[in-house]
Amino acid sequence: MTPLEIVLIIVLIIVLIILLSGIHILKEWERGGVVLTLGRFTGLKGPGIIYVTPIISKMNQVISTRIQAVSFKTESTFTKDNVPINVDAVMYFQVVDPQRAALNVENYLQATNYSAQTTLREVLGKTMFDEVLSEREKIGEAARQIIDEKTETWGGVKVSSVEIRDVVVPSNLQEAMSRQAAAERERRSRVTLALAEVEAAQKMVEAANQYVDNPTAFQLRWLNILYEIGLEGKGTLMMVPINTPAAGLVSNPFTIKGMTESTGDHAEKGP
């Protein structure tokens, strides 16, 4: 083999390698970002097997059309009532127009992230601290709408949701919140005890009214109380008042009749 033939073979191999280098395989959710031919945009390619002419054409990036999640933080953000907080959030978005995302912005991922941070700061600055803690979904939805308007205009990016994962407050404010929560729990317990006392008093009044109309029931209740006291233990000392009502003494005619007959018998046997 002559030297010329060897050189030709080497040249052919190099040309073949260059031509084969233009073959790319893109997944179903991927699109060839910017395909430039001699510096001009010629379109998007993919998915599947695509060919980009070497040397004269160039594919700068590959854009994913799946939903992506980006975590971001807003540190030292002041609420409407001047409370400093640190907010940790996550944003879900999807590229719906790869061409605009590739041509209208230098880096759509970085731009979307920065837009989310500044927008969330703006929304938090218009919100009271108590609302930040209790209405996270509302704040996330307000931020999502603003971010979506920005990114869809210049980037072809659709923001599906913004979720607040954590709200960090200063330690001194945490102590104040703990004291406030403890005071609120104490207030609720006192109100509950007061309501229970009122309900118990009402029931006692109803019971007293029933005893007024039925003295026998009151006498039986009194004996039941004495019986329950006696069950407390062997060493229980009971001091029974003199005016203790006797159950059945007044209302039981048989007892009165029996006592009368017995008294009469003693009277007859007397001297």
C-alpha positions in Angstrom: 0.0 0.0 0.0 1.4 3.3 -1.1 1.7 6.3 1.2 -0.9 8.1 -0.8 -3.4 5.4 -0.3 -2.7 5.4 3.4 -3.3 9.1 3.6 -6.6 8.7 1.7 -7.8 6.0 4.0 -7.0 8.2 7.0 -8.8 11.2 5.5 -11.8 9.0 4.7 -11.9 7.7 8.3 -11.7 11.3 9.7 -14.5 12.4 7.3 -16.6 9.4 8.3 -16.1 10.2 12.0 -17.1 13.9 11.5 -20.2 12.9 9.6 -21.3 10.3 12.2 -20.8 12.9 14.9 -23.9 14.7 13.7 -26.1 11.8 14.8 -27.9 12.4 18.1 -30.6 10.4 20.0 -33.1 12.4 22.0 -35.6 10.9 24.5 -39.3 11.2 24.2 -39.5 14.3 26.5 -36.4 16.0 25.1 -36.2 18.6 22.3 -33.1 19.9 20.6 -32.9 23.4 22.0 -31.2 25.8 19.5 -30.1 24.4 16.2 -28.1 27.1 14.4 -27.0 26.7 10.8 -24.3 29.2 10.0 -25.5 31.3 13.0 -29.2 31.3 12.1 -31.9 29.4 14.0 -33.2 26.5 11.9 -35.7 24.9 14.3 -36.0 22.3 17.0 -35.4 18.7 16.5 -36.4 15.5 18.3 -37.3 13.2 19.9 -35.7 10.1 18.4 -32.7 10.0 16.1 -31.8 13.4 14.7 -29.0 14.6 12.5 -27.2 17.9 12.9 -24.8 18.7 10.1 -21.3 18.9 11.6 -19.3 22.1 11.3 -22.0 24.3 9.7 -24.8 23.4 12.2 -24.7 23.4 16.0 -27.1 22.2 18.7 -26.5 24.3 21.9 -28.8 22.6 24.5 -31.4 20.0 25.0 -34.7 21.1 26.7 -36.8 18.8 28.8 -40.6 19.1 28.5 -41.3 17.2 31.7 -42.5 18.9 34.9 -39.5 20.0 36.9 -39.2 20.9 40.6 -36.9 23.7 41.8 -36.3 24.5 45.5 -35.5 28.1 46.5 -35.3 30.2 49.6 -36.1 33.8 50.5 -33.9 34.8 53.4 -34.5 37.9 55.7 -37.8 38.7 54.1 -40.0 41.2 56.0 -43.8 40.7 56.2 -46.3 43.5 56.1 -46.1 43.9 59.8 -42.2 44.0 59.7 -41.5 40.5 61.0 -38.3 39.0 59.6 -38.8 35.5 58.3 -36.9 32.9 56.1 -39.1 31.0 53.7 -38.2 27.7 52.1 -40.4 26.9 49.0 -40.5 24.7 46.0 -41.8 25.5 42.5 -43.1 23.1 39.8 -42.9 24.2 36.2 -42.9 22.8 32.7 -41.5 24.1 29.4 -44.5 24.4 27.0 -42.7 26.3 24.2 -39.1 25.1 23.8 -38.4 27.6 21.0 -39.2 30.6 23.1 -37.4 29.1 26.1 -34.3 28.7 24.0 -34.3 32.0 22.1 -35.9 34.6 24.4 -33.8 34.0 27.5 -30.2 33.2 28.1 -30.9 30.5 30.8 -34.5 29.8 31.4 -33.8 27.6 34.5 -31.9 30.4 36.2 -34.3 33.1 35.1 -37.3 31.1 36.4 -35.6 30.5 39.7 -34.7 34.2 40.2 -38.2 35.3 39.2 -39.7 32.9 41.8 -37.5 34.3 44.6 -38.3 38.0 43.9 -42.0 37.3 43.4 -42.3 35.4 46.6 -40.6 38.2 48.5 -43.0 40.7 47.0 -46.0 38.6 48.0 -44.7 38.1 51.5 -44.1 41.8 51.9 -47.8 42.4 51.3 -49.0 39.7 53.8 -49.3 39.8 57.6 -47.2 37.4 59.6 -50.2 35.5 61.0 -51.5 34.9 57.4 -48.1 33.6 56.4 -48.4 30.9 59.0 -52.1 30.0 58.4 -52.6 30.6 54.7 -49.7 29.1 52.9 -51.7 27.7 50.1 -53.2 31.2 49.4 -49.7 32.8 49.3 -48.4 30.1 47.1 -51.2 30.5 44.6 -50.7 34.3 44.5 -47.0 33.8 43.8 -47.7 31.2 41.2 -50.0 33.5 39.2 -47.4 36.3 39.1 -44.5 34.0 38.3 -46.5 32.2 35.5 -47.3 35.6 33.8 -43.6 36.5 33.7 -42.2 33.2 32.6 -44.8 32.4 30.0 -44.2 35.8 28.4 -40.5 35.6 27.8 -39.7 31.9 28.4 -42.5 29.7 27.3 -42.5 28.2 30.8 -45.8 27.2 32.6 -45.7 27.3 36.4 -48.1 24.7 37.8 -47.7 25.4 41.6 -45.6 27.1 44.3 -45.6 25.4 47.7 -44.2 26.9 50.9 -42.4 24.1 52.8 -41.2 25.9 55.9 -41.3 29.3 57.5 -38.4 30.0 59.9 -38.8 32.9 62.4 -36.3 34.3 64.9 -35.8 32.6 68.2 -37.1 35.5 70.3 -40.2 35.6 68.2 -40.6 31.8 68.7 -40.5 32.3 72.4 -43.2 35.0 72.2 -45.3 32.7 70.0 -44.9 29.9 72.5 -46.1 32.1 75.4 -49.0 33.3 73.3 -50.0 29.8 72.5 -49.7 28.8 76.2 -51.9 31.7 77.2 -54.5 30.8 74.6 -54.6 27.2 75.8 -55.0 28.5 79.4 -57.8 30.8 78.4 -59.6 27.9 76.6 -59.2 25.6 79.6 -60.6 28.3 82.0 -63.6 28.9 79.6 -64.2 25.2 79.5 -64.2 24.9 83.3 -66.5 27.9 83.6 -69.0 26.4 81.1 -68.9 23.1 82.9 -69.6 24.9 86.2 -72.5 26.7 84.7 -73.9 23.5 83.3 -73.5 21.7 86.6 -75.2 24.6 88.5 -78.1 24.4 86.1 -78.5 20.7 86.6 -78.3 21.2 90.4 -81.1 23.7 90.2 -83.2 21.3 88.2 -82.6 18.6 90.7 -83.5 20.9 93.6 -86.7 21.8 91.9 -87.5 18.1 91.6 -86.8 17.5 95.3 -89.1 20.4 96.3 -92.0 18.8 94.5 -91.1 15.3 95.8 -89.9 15.2 99.4 -89.6 11.4 99.4 -87.0 11.6 96.6 -85.0 14.1 98.6 -85.1 11.7 101.6 -84.0 8.8 99.6 -81.2 10.8 98.0 -80.0 11.8 101.5 -79.9 8.2 102.6 -78.0 7.3 99.5 -75.4 9.9 100.2 -74.9 8.5 103.7 -74.6 5.0 102.3 -71.9 6.2 99.8 -70.0 7.9 102.6 -70.1 4.6 104.6 -68.5 2.8 101.7 -65.3 4.9 101.8 -63.7 2.8 104.6 -64.0 1.3 108.0 -62.4 4.3 109.7 -64.9 6.8 108.2 -66.4 9.0 110.9 -69.9 10.4 110.0 -71.4 13.2 111.8 -75.1 13.2 111.0 -77.0 16.5 111.6 -80.0 16.6 114.0 -82.4 17.7 111.3 -81.7 14.6 109.1 -84.8 13.8 107.2 -86.2 10.4 107.9 -87.3 8.6 104.7 -90.9 7.4 104.9 -91.6 8.8 108.4 -94.1 11.4 107.3 -95.2 10.1 103.9 -95.7 6.5 104.8 -99.1 6.0 106.3 -98.4 2.4 107.4 -95.5 3.5 109.6 -97.6 6.2 111.2 -100.4 3.7 111.9 -98.1 1.2 113.3 -96.5 3.8 115.6 -100.0 4.9 116.8 -101.1 1.3 117.6 -97.9 0.7 119.5 -98.3 3.9 121.5 -101.9 2.9 122.3 -100.8 -0.5 123.6 -98.3 1.0 125.9 -100.9 3.5 127.1 -103.3 0.7 128.0 -100.7 -1.3 129.9 -99.6 1.7 131.9 -100.7 2.3 135.4 
